[in-house]
């Protein structure tokens, strides 16, 4: 993990369509000072109100992760949040001229390319992290998320669908910038054709196309070119997890294990995480890196 806080080197912009609203969205990611965190600004509203990307600002998780305050929202933030967390960017100011983020190609790849082109800048301030001291587990209705002591930030995700193309898939990563770029960021969101038709009937998924979703019918992938990875489905779920867990506000030094989870269940786990304050502590990351080998090994037990 990087020991100093980071931001982007210069402002970058992109445009796209909101996957649920179908509206065009213009997005600019700006550098921000140390200890600023990730904040969103709605430039289309009077006085350009802002909101922090933090779990206590979440107002909806039914179809995407949505944050809101004082009557305005920013929707579908999980892919950009995953990109920022995956690239170890702690501070950024994100300007948006509508309520829903652009979906781009359904992955975090375009955001990753954009930020890499802008460059990433180390800052003077140290990074803090959540050091997991004791396991925290949350389970309900066959879904599960737990976090365990570990000397790295590791995520293991398992999904299970009653579909021949997916079935049961498990993927595990020790999250670093390079691993995120090579293995996770290009994995696209996916959906079943019958779900798309239902959402359309209810005025949702207005921006969905084969350019931004992996579409599956009863027996095949409908997109030209097929999948980017054989197990693209579970890799995308890890991407979503990275984005959702970044709403804790700091990186985790621990091993997250998620089974059959989604945005709503991840959010429920975040609330459980903060309810169990005796199971973790906030520390300066460099202090953890200075632990003796025996102390570091103890974290992984």
N, C-alpha and C positions, 0 to 999 in steps of 0.2 A: 504494500500500500504506500501511496505517496505521503510523505510526512508533513508537507506544507500545503496549505489551501491553494486552490487553483481557480482560475477563471479563463475565459476565452481572450485571445489577444486583441481581437477587433470585432466590431459588430458584423453580423451576417444575416441575410434575409432569404426567405423563400415564400412560395405561395402554393396553395393546394385547395382541395375541397374537403369539407367536413363530412365524415363517413355517415353520420346520422342526419345532419341538417341538410346536406347537399349544397351548402353555401360556400362561396369562395372565401378563403381565409388568407390574410397576409401576415406573416410572422417575421419578427426581428429578434435575434438573440444578442443582447448587449453585455459587455464586460460589467462586472460589479466589484465593489471593494471587499476586502476581507470581512468575514463574519456577517455578510449580507444575506447569505443563503440564496435559494431560488425563489424569485418572485415574478408574478405575472401582472401585466398592466393591460387593461382594456382601453385601447386608444379610441374606440368608437363611442365611448360613453362620456358624458360631461365630467370634467375634472380628472379624467383618466384614472379611475380608481385602481388600486393594486391589492394583491392578495398573496400571501406566502404559500408556497407549496408544502403544506404540513398536514399531517393526518387529522388534526383537530379542525381543519377547514373543509374536510370532505363532507359533501351533502348528498351524494348519490353514487351508488356503485352497481346499479342494476344492469347497465349495458357497457359502461366505461367508468373510469375514475373521474369524478366531477368535484371540483372545489368551489366554494362560494362564500360570500359575506355581503352583508348590507344590500341584499336584493340582486346582486349580479353573480354570474358563474363563469368558470372556465372549464370546459368539458374535454374529455378524452386526452388527458395530459400524460398518460402512462408511457407512451413510446418516447416522447422527448425526455421525460424524467428518467427513463431507463438509460437513454443515451448519455445524459449528463452524469448519472451515477456510474455508468459503465466506463466512462472516460475520466472518472475522478474529478469532476468539476463541481466545486462547492458553491460557487457564487456566480449568479447570472441574473439579468433582468430581461424578461421575455415580454415583448410587446405583441399584442394580438388585436386585430380590428373587428372581431366578431366573437361569439361565445364559444365556438368549438374549434379546437386545433385542427390544422390540416392533417389528413391521414397519410399523405404522400403515397408510398407504394405498399402501405400496410405493415411496414417494419420500421426499425430505427436506423436503417442503413442510410437513407438520404440525410437525416440529421447528423449522423456520424461523419459522413463525407463533408458536410457543410462546416462542421466544427473543426475537423482536421485541416480543411483548407484555410480557415481563419487562424489557426494556431491556438495553442494552449499555454497560458502564462502562469508560472509559479508565483505565489505571493509570500509575503514575509510571515504571516500568521501561521501558527501550527494548526494541524488538523486534529479534531477530537473524534472519538468513536465511542460506540457502545461496546463495552467489554462484557461478554456473557460469562457469568460466574456459575450459574446453575441452570439446568434445563427449564424451558417454558414450553408447555404443550397446550394446544387448543384443538379439540375435535368435536364434531357434531355431524350427524346424518351421513356418515361414511367419509367425510372430509377431514383433513388433518393438516395443521401447520405446527411445527416445533422448531425451536432454536436451541443449540447446544454449544458448550464451550469449544472453542477451536482457535488455533493460532493464525488462521487466515479467514477471509470472508468467503465462505463456500455455500453453494446452493445446490440441493438435490431435489429434483421435481419429478413426480410421477403423475401421468394422466391415464385415464381409462375411458374409452368410448366403445359403445356397441356398434362398431363399424369396422369392416375388414381392412380398411386402409390405415386405421389408427390402432385399435385394440388397446393394449397396455404398453406405454413407452416410459422409460426413465432416462434422465440425463443429469449429469452432475458436473459442476464447474467450480474451480477455484478462481474467483472473479478477479481479473486484472484487465487493464486497458486492452492488451493484446488479445487475450482470450475473448473479451467482449466483441472486439472487431472481427475476429476470425470465425467465431463459433456461434454467436448469438444475434448480433445486431441486424442481420439480413433476414432473419426468420419472420415470416409474415403472419398476420392474423388470418384466421380461417373460419369458415362457417359452412353450414349445411344448407343445401338449396331450399329445403322445406322451411327452414327458419327464416331465410331471406324473404321468401314469399309472404310469410306471416307478418314480418316486420313492415314490409312494404304496405300491406293492407292497413296497418295502423299508423301510417305516416312516418315511419322510421326507416333507417338504412337508405336514405334518399341519395347518398353519395357513393353507394357501393357499386363497384364494377370489378371486372376481372383484372384491372390494373392495380387494385389495392386490397384484394382479399383472395385467399386461396379458397375456391368454391368446390364443394364436394357434393356429388349426387349420391345415389344409393350404392354406387360401385366404383366411381373413378373421380379423379381431379379434373375439373373442367378447364383449367388455365392452360394456355399454350405453353409448352416448355415444362409443364409439370412442377415438381417440387424443387426447391433450391438445395434442400438436404433431405435425405431419406426419412429422417425423424424431425422434419421442420415443425411439426405440430407441438411436440414437447419443448423444443428449443424456444418457440414463441411464448409458451407458458412461462418459461424461465425469464424471458425478456419482460413479460408482464409483472412477474414477481419482483424483479429488480426495480422496476418503476414504482410499484406499489410500496415496497419496503423502503424506498428512498424517502418516502414521506415521513419517516422517523426524524429526518433532519440531519442525520449524521450516519456515516458508514457503520456497519456492524462487524465486530471481530467475533465471529461465531459461525456455526454451520446451520443454515436454514434447511429444513426438510418439509416439503409441501407435497401433499397427495390429494389429487382431485379437487384442488382449490381453484378459486377465481377471485375477481376483484372484491366482491362482497365479503368473502370469507377471509381474504388477506386483510381487509380493513378491520374485521372483527378481531383478528389476531393482533393487530397493532394496538387496539384498545386493551386487550389482555396483556400485552407486553408492558404497557405503561402501568397497568394495575399491579404488576409483580416487580416493583422497584427494587426489592431485595435480591433479585436474580441477576442484576446487571449494575454496572457503574459507568459513568462517563469519564474517560481518561484522555490525556494527550497521547496521540498515536506514537510519537517518538519515545515516550516513556515505556510503552509496551515493547517497542522494538529493542529497547535497551535491557530487557529481561535476560537473565542467564539462560543457557540452553535447558537446564532442568525446569526452570519456571515456565519457559515457553512450551516445553513438552507437557507440563501439567495442564495447560490450557486446553490441550487437545484430547485429554482423557474424558 
